[in-house]
Amino acid sequence: MKIKDFGVEIWMNLYENNCKYNLAETCVDSLRVEELLDMIGNKSEIVENILKMQMSYGDIEGSEKLIKGIKSLYKNNNGKHVTVTHGAIGANSLAMFALVEPGDRVISVLPTYQQHYSIPEIYGADVKILKLKMENDFLPDLEELKSYINDKTKLICINNPNNPTGSLMDENFLKEIVKIAKTCNAYVLCDEVYRGLDHSGSGFTSSIADLYDKGISSGSISKTFSLAGLRIGWLVGPEGFIEKVNRRRDYTTISCGRIDDYLAGLALENKEKIISRSHKIVKANIKILDNWVNNEPKITYVKPKSGTTAFLKYDFDIKSEEFCIRLLEKKGVMLVPGKALDMEGFLRIGYAFSPDELKIGLEKISEFISEL
């Protein structure tokens, strides 16, 4: 079974530990364990509980505290059906493992996380790509989406907030996608790993799992909650779907780590403190990035409405991979080339970390641009 190389992950693995200024990072400035425990309180009790923890498999589908914390992120959470996975990457993989069969029509947006179109391909699906365009603010063209629907359509894959563009589909827009999905009785898998990072309002846009009885939400503790080192993700969706996932999950996961589960459960129990920190970082740093873009005539973008990343369009006669490699070699700054996301002519930048590092990194990019 052949699968296309995972462009963005290969790029990150190659360069993220060999750069001086990592402007490719997508998580909100990752918390240290000590910072997390300071937020939660009862540090000595938590440490003691971990020290006494038996290293068994633990709760196979997630502890009661963790499941309760995940449900708290959704409406009518008492009736939600949840399973815990190894990160959102495990969640997306399991969703497709459970649903996609040879000959199924699967529709995926682009750019997005590559799982959403490369995995269905290896299962023999008929994959249609709905390309997001700058002129549409990187939102799906609903008429184009309708044109891809047929009687074999099993799954529509979207990403909200979108990685890498930072575009955001509000509740009304999501409801339009639901209407389209209902015409063919398709599932909608929405990768919501950046949910909670909207730059205005409460920060939390609506979830597809709250809007559609065949809506599936994948999420994790990594981005919004700054805890990627805890490899905890989840799926929220219809009961029958979650049951299918759990039968397949037995082949891939068994259980997640007990310490990861325990700390993730505590983090979600104290989510307001963590989210407040995350909002403060992204709302301040997007202003820094926006000011920089507005003063770089060769760089344009659609200003992100959510998330931690932006997709920069550049006006240079140079391929994105060459641009990024030369930038890294000359200035020590790491970006992600559009090529790694199957979107040549763009650069992905992350901005949700130290504002000082962001400012320096942007200055270095400007130096590089002036030398071009």
N, C-alpha and C positions, 0 to 999 in steps of 0.2 A: 504494500500500500504506500503510495507516494503522496507526500504533502509538500506544498510550497514552503520554503524557509520563512520563518517568522521575522520579517524585516526589522521591525523596531526593536525586538528583543535581542536579536543578533547584534544590532548596532550598540545597544546599551551595554551588553556584555563585553563588547570589544573595547569601549572607550570610557565608561563612566568611572572607572577606578584609575584612569590615566589622564585626568584633566585637572586643571587648577580651578576653573570656574564652571561648575556643572549647571548650565542653564537648560539642561534636558530633563531635569528632575520633575516628576509629576505629582508627588505627594506634597501635601501641606507640611512644612518643616517638621520632620519626624521627631516625635517625642522620645526622650530618654526614659527608661523605666523609672528612674527616680522622680522625674517631672510628673509622670502619670500618677505615681503613688502620692506625691504631694497634693495633686488635685483631688484625689479620692479621699485622702486622710486615712487614719488607722494603719499607717505604714507597717508598724511592728506586727500587728495582727495579720496583715496580708502576707508578709514575709514568713511568719511562723506557719501560716496555712500552707504556703508553697513548700517549705522545708519538710512538713509532715505529709505532703501529698504522695500517695503511692503511685508509682509510674506504671499504672495499668492503662488499658485502652480508654477507660472512662466512659462517658455517655456517648454512645455510638453516633447518634444523630444530633448531638449538641446538648449541653446541660440546660436545666430548667431556667437558670438565671440568664444564660446567653440567649435562649429562644425568646424569653420574655423581653429582653432588650431589643432584639431584632424586630419583634412585633410592634414595639413602641414607636417604630419609625413609620408605621402605616396606619391608615384609618381602619376602624372596626377591627382592631388587631386581635381580639379574642377569637375570631373565626378564621384567622389567617393560617395557612398551611406552609410550614417552613422546614427547610433542611439546611444543615451547616456543611460547608464545603472548604476545601483547601484554597482559600482566596477566591476572588471573583473569577480568576482564570479557571479554577476548578468548577465553579458554578456554571459558567458559559459552556464549558466542555461537556459537562454532564447533561445540561439541557438539550444539547444537540444529539448527544448519545441516546437520550431517551426518546427524541422526537423524529429525527431525520432518517428517511429511508430512501433507497435508490429510486430515482424518478420523481421525487417530490420537488415542487418548485419552492425555492427559498429566495427571498428578496432581502438584500442587505444594502445599507447605505455605504458610501465611501466619500471621505475618509472615515475610518472607525478603527476599532481594535480588530486586528486581522483575523482573529478566531471566527468572527461572524460570517466570513465568506470562505475562508480556506478550509475550515473543518467540514462544513456541509459538502464541499467539493469532494472530499475523500470518501464520503458516504454515498457518493453517486447522485447527489442532488443536482437539479437544474438550477444553478445559481444566477440570479439576475442582479446586477449592480445598479443602484440608484445613486448617481453621482451628485454630491452636494456642491452648489456653486456659490461663489462670492456674491453674485448679483441677487441671489435669493437669501442672502445673509446666512448661507450654509444651512438652510432649512430644507427638508425634502420637498420636492415638487409633487404635490398630491395628485395632479393629473397624470404625471409620469408613473407614479406608484400604481394608480389604477390600471394603467396600460400593461403593467407586468402581471396583473392578477389573472389566473386561469383556474380551471377546476381541480388542478393538482397542487395548488398553493397550500403548503403546510405551515410555513413559518415566515414571519416578517421580522427582521432583526434591525433594531434601532439602538441608538446610544444617546442618552439624555441625562445630564448635559453631555455634549459631544466632546470627545477626545479625537482630534487635537484642536478643533476650532473654537471651543468654548460657546458654541451656539446653544440655544435653549428653546425647547418646545414647551409652551405653556399648556395648561390644562385643556383649553379649547382646541389647540392644535392636536394634542394627543387624542382627543375625542374624535377628530376627523380621521385619524389613522385607525382608530377602533371601528368607525363606520365602514371603512374600506375592508378591514380584516373580516368583519362580520359577513360581507358579501360572499366570502369563500370559506367561512368558518375556520380561518387560520388562527394560529397562535401568534401573539406578538411578544417577542423576547426583547426587553429593554434593559440594556446594560446601564445601570444607574449608580455606578461606582463613585461618580462625582456628585451625586445627589446630596443636597445640603450645603452646597457652595455657591448658591445664587448670589449675585453681587448687590441685590436689592431685596426688599421685603423681608420675609422670615428666613429666607435662605433655602427653603425646601419647596421645590416644585412638586406637583402631583406625581404620584407613581402610577405606572401602567397597571400594576396589580390592584389598585384601588378603583380603576376605571373600566375594567373589562374582565369578564369571567374566564377568558382565556389569555389574560395578560400575565406575563412572567417577569418578575423583577430580579435581577442579579445585583448583588452589592457586596461590599466588604468593609473591613475596618481600616483599610490601607490609606485612602486618599483624604477623605473628609476628616477622619479621626486620627490621622498622622501616626498610624500604628502598623505600617506594612510588615514590620518584623514579626508581628503576630499573624500567622498565615491563616486568617479566619475570613471566610466569605459565606454567602448564603444565597439560596433561591427562595422566593416567595411566589406561590402560584396555586393553581387549582389542585384540589386534593388528589385526583387521579394522576395528574402529572407528577406531583411530589412523590407519590407511591412508586411510579415508574423510575424516577430518578434514584430513589433509595435502593431499589433492586439493582440498579446498575452501579450505584455508588459502592456497593459491596465489593465490586471488582477493582475499584480504583483508589479508595480512600480508607475504608474501614472506619477510622475516627480521626479527628484532628487532635493535636497535642493538648494534653490536659492543662498545662500551664497557659498555653495560648487561649484556650477556651475560658479559663478562669479570669485572666486579665481582660480579655475582650468583654466578658460579661460585666465586669466591674466598670470598664470604660463606658459601655452603653448605659449603665445605671447612672453614670455621671456625665452623660452626653452633653448637657447644656454648657458645662465648663469648657469642654474640649471644642465644641462647635463655636462658642464665643471666641476662643483663641483663633480658630481657623478663619472665621469671618474677618477678624481684625487684620490678619496677615494678608488675605487675598484682596480685601477692599483697599488697603493701603498700597499694596504692590502693583495692582492693576493701574493705578494712577501713575506710578513711576514708568511702567511699560508704555502706557498710552502717550505720555509726554515724549518719550523717546521716539516712538513710531511717528508721531506728528512732526518731529524735527529731523527725520531721516527721509529725504525725498525719494530715495530708491526703494523704500520699504513701505508697503501698504498692508492693511488687514481689516477684517471685520472685528470690531472691538468685542471681546468676549463678554457674555452676559452671566457666565457661570464657570465653575471649574477652576483649574490651575494652569491651563495651557492656552496658547494662542498660535494661530497658523499665519505665518508671515509670508506674503508674496513679495518676491524681490525682482528688481529690474536690472539684471546682469546677464551677460552672455556666458553663463557658467552652469554646469550641472550641480544639483543640490548636494550630491555626495562630495564632489570635489570642493565645493564651497566649504562644507563642514570640516573636511579633513585639513584643508589649508588653514582655516580659522583655528582649529585645535593646535596645529603645529606651530603657527606663528604667534597666537595670543593665549593659548591654553584654555580657550572657551569651547564648551561642548554644547552643540545644538543637535537636533535630529533632522536629517535631510528628508525632504518630501518623498524621495525615492523609497525610503524605508517604509513609507505609508502608502505606496502606490499612487503618489500625487506629486509628480515632478514639478519643479518651479516654486516650491514652497519650503519653508523651514518651520519646524515645531520648536517653540520655546516654552519653558516652564518658568513661573514667576512667583511661586508660593513658598519662598524660603527667606533667608536673611536679606533684608532690603539693601544692606551695604554690599553684599556679594552681588545682588542683582544690578545695582548701579555700576559697580566696577565692571561686571561682565558686559553690560551694555556699552560702556565706554570703550572697552576693548573691541567690541564688534564694530563700533563706529570708526575706530582707528583702522581696522581691517578693511572696511568699506572704502575709506578714503585712499587706501593704498591700492585698491583695485582700480 
